[in-house]
Amino acid sequence: MQDTLGAFVPGPIIQRGPNRSGPLSGLTFAVKDLFDVAGTVTGCGNPDWAATHEVEEADAWAVDHLLGAGAALTGKTITDEISLGLLGINKFYGTPLNPRAPDRVPGGSSSGSASAVAGGLVDIALGTDSGGSVRVPSCFCGLYGLRPTHGRISVAGMMTQAPSFDTVGYFARDATTFARVGAVLLGEQVPDALPTDIIIASDCFAIADAPVQGALQPVVDRLHQAAATIVSPLAEGELRDWARHQRILQRCEFQATFRDWVDRVNPRFSSEVAGAFADDGRTPPADLAAAKAFRTSASKRLDDLLDGRRVLCLPTSPILPISRDARLSEIRAAVHEIVDLTGIAGLTGLPQVNLPVATSGSIPVGLSLIGWRGGDAPLVAAARTLAREFSVGLFEERQ
């Protein structure tokens, strides 16, 4: 296979056949370079990380599970440096192409995985999601993507950056394949049903840019016809408080994860990633305590609202993907805006799916559903059912 998208880690592309036949026989998959693959170094998107770590002896749990279900491995994909990014930009290995919008970023940090799937180089791909790293690239590249309930899919053999946020996610081009992979990784059947109610989060739609609102409005109108819907704000106060507290907690965790390595190796970073360590150890204790308390109350708010039977509907990203050659100030502003919405599920540990059901011109725009804690299989089922209702997604429409 030739990497025409710049999606794969430079060097020979790893190819391994399945361990046995199974429900994913005939499918190929790629893995983000945060997952261990036996015989390779897990490079984490940074050459100094790769140079200071050893070859892995075993496959990560998720890799082994897909191989055991009959899928064939085709390559490791580029990630933002040490997974700190939401746009897919990598100073050292390049920015993978967004096949749906070639002049724009693919989204990150699972950028290479999304690019490879959207471009048809593989059928499915593994990614990770802490603050939006599956949801954003699936939105920008027009794919189905799942961030599961925190702890629902094993992260064994996966490099974690913020342990209370990190999850194993995946991408697929079509809803049927998306459901097949979900059944394997979740270890349970995906039913054929919709939730009792779908809550349209009015405050989440209100902070989205006009092109995103305009693209999603016809879809929301159809959703009102297809299911029982309730229009209601999510937040009882300021919606952006959710993201503000999420940033504090996640930043403290990834600083703790990488502190010793950064101090010991003094690695090369892009200025954007280096800036993430600028205030290491100086988060005021009162701010950290407030963020932890807010997380507890926000989690209860969503658990009560969804009540094991409802899902929350919102834009996946409030903005369209920015230009591949955007200035640093634009990059920082875009990340800040995106987390205003991706921080909701990240902060509370809930599952979220992206549905590629809209465009602004030719640019993909994603609609998201957040499910109840542990309701991952019903959430994947809702994505598949709604895909049929909406006459499938962007990629399928172009076939």
C-alpha positions in Angstrom: 0.0 0.0 0.0 1.2 3.5 -0.9 0.7 6.3 1.6 -0.7 9.0 -0.6 -2.1 11.0 2.4 0.9 11.4 4.7 -1.2 9.5 7.2 1.3 6.9 8.3 4.4 7.1 10.5 7.4 7.5 8.2 9.2 4.2 7.3 8.1 0.8 6.2 4.3 0.3 6.7 3.6 -2.5 9.1 1.4 -5.2 7.8 0.1 -8.2 9.7 -2.6 -10.7 9.0 -5.4 -11.5 11.5 -4.8 -13.9 14.3 -8.0 -15.8 13.3 -11.2 -15.4 11.4 -14.0 -13.6 13.0 -16.7 -10.9 12.7 -14.2 -8.4 11.2 -12.7 -10.8 8.6 -11.9 -9.0 5.4 -11.4 -5.6 7.0 -8.1 -3.7 7.4 -7.2 -1.4 10.2 -4.6 1.1 11.2 -3.5 2.2 14.7 -2.6 5.5 16.1 1.1 5.6 17.2 0.0 5.6 20.9 -0.8 1.9 20.7 1.8 -0.7 21.3 2.4 -3.1 18.3 4.9 -5.9 19.0 8.2 -5.4 17.4 7.9 -1.6 17.0 8.5 1.5 19.2 5.5 3.4 20.2 6.6 6.8 19.0 3.9 9.1 20.3 4.4 11.6 17.5 7.7 12.9 18.7 11.2 11.7 17.5 12.8 12.2 20.9 10.1 10.1 22.5 10.7 7.4 19.9 14.5 7.6 20.5 14.2 7.2 24.2 11.9 4.2 24.4 12.3 0.5 23.6 10.7 -1.8 21.1 7.4 -3.2 22.4 7.1 -6.9 23.1 3.3 -7.3 22.9 0.3 -5.7 21.2 -2.0 -3.3 23.0 -5.3 -4.9 24.1 -7.3 -3.1 21.4 -4.9 -4.1 18.6 -5.0 -7.7 19.8 -8.7 -7.7 20.0 -9.2 -6.5 16.4 -6.6 -9.0 15.1 -8.5 -11.7 17.0 -11.8 -10.6 15.4 -10.4 -11.2 11.9 -9.1 -7.8 10.9 -5.7 -7.3 9.3 -3.3 -4.6 10.6 -2.0 -2.1 8.0 0.3 0.5 9.6 0.7 2.9 12.5 -0.6 6.4 11.9 0.7 9.9 12.8 -0.5 11.6 15.9 -0.1 15.2 17.2 3.0 15.3 19.4 2.6 13.2 22.5 -1.2 13.4 21.7 -1.4 17.1 22.7 -3.5 18.6 20.0 -6.9 18.8 18.4 -6.1 19.9 14.8 -3.8 17.2 13.5 -0.6 19.3 13.0 2.7 17.6 13.6 5.9 19.7 13.3 8.1 16.7 12.8 6.1 14.2 10.7 3.8 16.6 8.8 0.0 17.1 8.8 -1.9 14.2 7.3 -4.2 15.2 4.4 -7.9 15.7 5.1 -9.4 13.9 2.1 -12.8 15.6 2.5 -11.3 19.1 2.7 -7.7 19.0 1.4 -6.9 22.6 2.2 -7.9 22.3 5.8 -6.6 20.4 8.8 -7.8 16.8 9.5 -8.3 17.3 13.2 -6.2 15.6 15.9 -4.7 14.1 17.7 -5.8 10.9 15.9 -5.2 12.7 12.6 -3.4 9.9 10.7 -6.1 7.4 11.7 -8.9 9.6 10.5 -7.1 10.5 7.3 -6.3 6.9 6.4 -10.0 5.9 6.9 -11.5 8.9 5.1 -9.1 8.4 2.2 -9.9 4.7 1.8 -6.5 3.3 2.7 -7.9 1.2 5.5 -11.5 0.3 6.5 -11.2 1.2 10.2 -8.7 2.7 12.6 -7.9 3.0 16.3 -7.6 6.4 17.9 -7.5 7.8 21.4 -9.7 10.5 22.9 -9.0 12.5 26.0 -10.2 16.0 25.1 -11.7 15.3 21.6 -9.0 13.4 19.7 -11.4 11.0 18.0 -14.5 13.3 17.9 -12.7 16.2 16.2 -11.0 14.3 13.4 -14.1 12.3 12.7 -16.1 15.5 12.4 -13.5 17.3 10.2 -13.0 14.2 7.9 -16.6 13.1 7.7 -16.4 9.8 9.6 -18.3 7.9 12.3 -16.2 8.0 15.5 -16.7 6.8 19.0 -15.3 8.1 22.3 -16.5 5.4 24.8 -17.4 5.8 28.4 -14.2 6.3 30.3 -12.9 2.9 31.3 -15.3 1.0 29.1 -12.6 -0.2 26.6 -9.2 -1.3 28.0 -6.3 1.1 27.6 -3.7 -1.6 28.3 -0.8 -1.1 26.0 -1.9 2.4 25.1 0.2 5.5 26.0 -1.9 7.6 28.3 -1.5 11.3 28.8 -4.3 12.2 31.3 -5.5 8.9 32.9 -8.9 10.2 34.1 -9.7 11.4 30.6 -8.0 8.9 28.2 -10.1 6.5 26.2 -9.7 4.1 23.2 -11.8 5.2 20.2 -12.2 4.2 16.6 -13.2 5.5 13.1 -15.3 4.0 10.3 -16.6 5.4 7.0 -20.1 3.8 7.2 -22.5 3.1 10.0 -22.7 -0.7 9.4 -19.0 -1.2 9.8 -19.0 1.3 12.8 -21.5 -1.0 14.6 -19.6 -4.2 13.7 -16.4 -2.8 15.3 -18.3 -1.4 18.3 -19.7 -4.9 19.0 -16.1 -6.3 19.0 -14.5 -3.7 21.2 -17.4 -3.3 23.6 -17.9 -7.1 23.8 -21.7 -6.9 23.4 -24.3 -6.8 20.7 -25.3 -3.5 19.3 -29.2 -3.3 19.3 -31.3 -1.8 16.6 -33.1 1.0 18.4 -33.3 4.6 19.3 -33.2 6.1 22.8 -36.4 7.1 24.5 -35.7 10.8 24.1 -33.1 12.9 22.4 -32.3 16.2 24.1 -31.3 19.0 21.8 -28.7 21.1 23.7 -29.8 24.6 22.8 -26.9 26.3 24.5 -24.4 24.1 22.7 -25.9 25.0 19.3 -25.9 28.6 20.3 -22.1 28.9 20.6 -21.4 27.3 17.2 -20.4 29.4 14.3 -23.0 30.4 11.7 -21.8 27.9 9.1 -22.0 25.0 11.6 -25.5 26.1 12.8 -26.7 26.5 9.2 -25.4 23.0 8.1 -26.9 21.2 11.1 -30.3 23.0 11.3 -31.9 20.8 8.5 -30.5 17.7 10.3 -32.0 18.8 13.6 -35.3 19.5 11.9 -35.3 15.9 10.5 -34.4 14.6 13.9 -37.5 16.2 15.4 -39.5 14.1 12.9 -37.6 10.9 13.4 -37.5 10.7 17.2 -38.9 12.0 20.4 -36.9 15.2 21.1 -36.7 17.8 23.9 -35.1 21.2 23.4 -33.2 22.3 26.5 -30.0 24.0 27.6 -27.3 21.7 29.1 -25.7 24.0 31.5 -27.5 25.5 34.5 -24.9 28.3 34.5 -22.3 29.3 31.9 -21.6 26.5 29.4 -18.0 27.5 28.9 -17.3 26.7 32.6 -17.4 23.0 31.7 -14.4 23.4 29.3 -12.5 25.8 31.6 -12.5 23.2 34.4 -11.7 20.4 32.0 -8.6 22.2 30.8 -7.3 22.6 34.4 -7.7 19.0 35.2 -6.4 17.6 32.0 -3.4 19.9 32.0 -2.4 18.9 35.5 -2.6 15.2 34.5 -0.6 15.4 31.3 2.0 17.6 33.0 2.4 14.9 35.7 2.6 12.2 33.1 5.4 13.8 31.1 7.2 15.8 33.8 10.1 13.4 34.4 10.7 12.6 30.8 10.7 16.3 29.8 13.1 17.1 32.7 15.4 14.2 31.8 15.4 14.4 28.0 14.8 18.1 27.3 12.9 17.1 24.1 12.2 19.1 21.0 8.6 20.4 20.8 6.6 22.7 18.6 6.0 26.0 20.4 2.3 25.1 20.8 3.1 21.8 22.7 6.0 23.4 24.6 3.5 26.1 25.8 1.4 23.4 27.4 4.2 22.8 30.0 4.9 26.5 30.7 2.9 26.6 34.0 3.9 23.2 35.2 3.3 22.8 38.9 1.8 26.3 39.3 -1.9 25.6 39.1 -3.3 27.2 42.3 -4.6 24.5 44.7 -7.9 26.4 45.0 -8.4 26.2 41.2 -7.7 22.5 41.1 -10.1 21.8 44.0 -12.8 23.9 42.3 -12.3 22.0 39.0 -12.6 18.6 40.8 -15.8 19.8 42.6 -17.2 21.1 39.3 -16.5 17.8 37.6 -18.5 15.9 40.3 -21.5 18.2 40.0 -21.4 18.3 36.2 -21.3 14.5 36.1 -24.3 14.3 38.4 -26.1 16.9 36.2 -25.6 14.8 33.1 -26.3 11.4 34.8 -29.6 12.8 36.1 -30.5 14.4 32.8 -29.8 11.3 30.7 -31.2 8.9 33.3 -30.0 5.8 31.5 -32.4 6.3 28.6 -31.8 9.7 26.9 -29.0 11.1 24.7 -27.8 14.6 24.3 -27.5 16.1 20.8 -25.0 18.9 20.0 -22.5 19.9 17.3 -19.3 17.9 17.5 -17.2 21.0 16.8 -18.4 24.6 17.0 -16.2 25.6 14.1 -15.2 24.3 10.7 -11.7 22.9 10.3 -9.2 25.7 9.9 -6.6 26.1 7.1 -3.6 23.8 7.0 -1.4 26.9 6.9 -3.1 28.8 9.7 -1.0 31.1 12.0 -0.2 30.1 15.5 -2.7 32.5 16.9 -5.5 30.9 14.8 -4.4 27.5 16.0 -4.7 28.5 19.6 -8.0 30.2 19.1 -9.5 27.2 17.3 -8.4 24.7 20.0 -9.9 26.9 22.7 -13.3 27.0 20.8 -13.4 23.3 20.1 -12.9 22.3 23.7 -16.0 24.4 24.6 -18.0 21.5 23.3 -15.6 18.5 23.4 -14.9 19.2 27.1 -18.5 18.1 28.0 -18.0 14.4 27.5 -14.3 14.6 28.4 -15.0 16.2 31.8 -17.8 13.8 32.7 -16.4 10.6 31.2 -19.5 9.9 29.0 -19.6 8.2 25.6 -20.0 10.3 22.5 -20.4 9.5 18.8 -19.9 11.7 15.7 -22.4 11.3 12.8 -21.2 12.7 9.4 -24.6 13.9 8.3 -24.0 17.4 7.1 -21.7 19.7 5.0 -21.0 23.4 4.7 -20.3 23.6 1.0 -18.1 20.6 0.6 -16.7 20.7 4.2 -17.9 18.0 6.6 -19.9 19.1 9.7 -20.5 16.6 12.4 -23.5 16.1 14.7 -22.9 14.4 18.0 -24.8 12.3 20.5 -23.6 11.9 24.1 -25.0 8.8 25.8 -25.5 7.8 29.4 -22.6 6.2 31.4 -22.1 2.7 30.1 -24.6 3.1 27.3 -22.0 2.7 24.6 -23.8 0.0 22.6 -27.1 1.8 22.5 -25.3 4.9 21.5 -23.6 3.1 18.6 -27.0 1.7 17.7 -28.5 5.1 17.7 -25.8 6.3 15.2 -26.5 3.4 12.9 -30.3 3.8 13.1 -30.1 7.6 12.5 -27.7 7.1 9.6 -30.4 5.0 7.9 -33.0 7.7 8.7 -30.8 10.4 7.3 -29.9 8.4 4.1 -26.4 7.7 5.4 -23.3 9.8 5.8 -21.0 11.9 3.6 -18.7 9.2 2.3 -21.6 6.8 1.5 -23.4 9.6 -0.4 -20.3 10.0 -2.7 -20.1 6.3 -3.6 
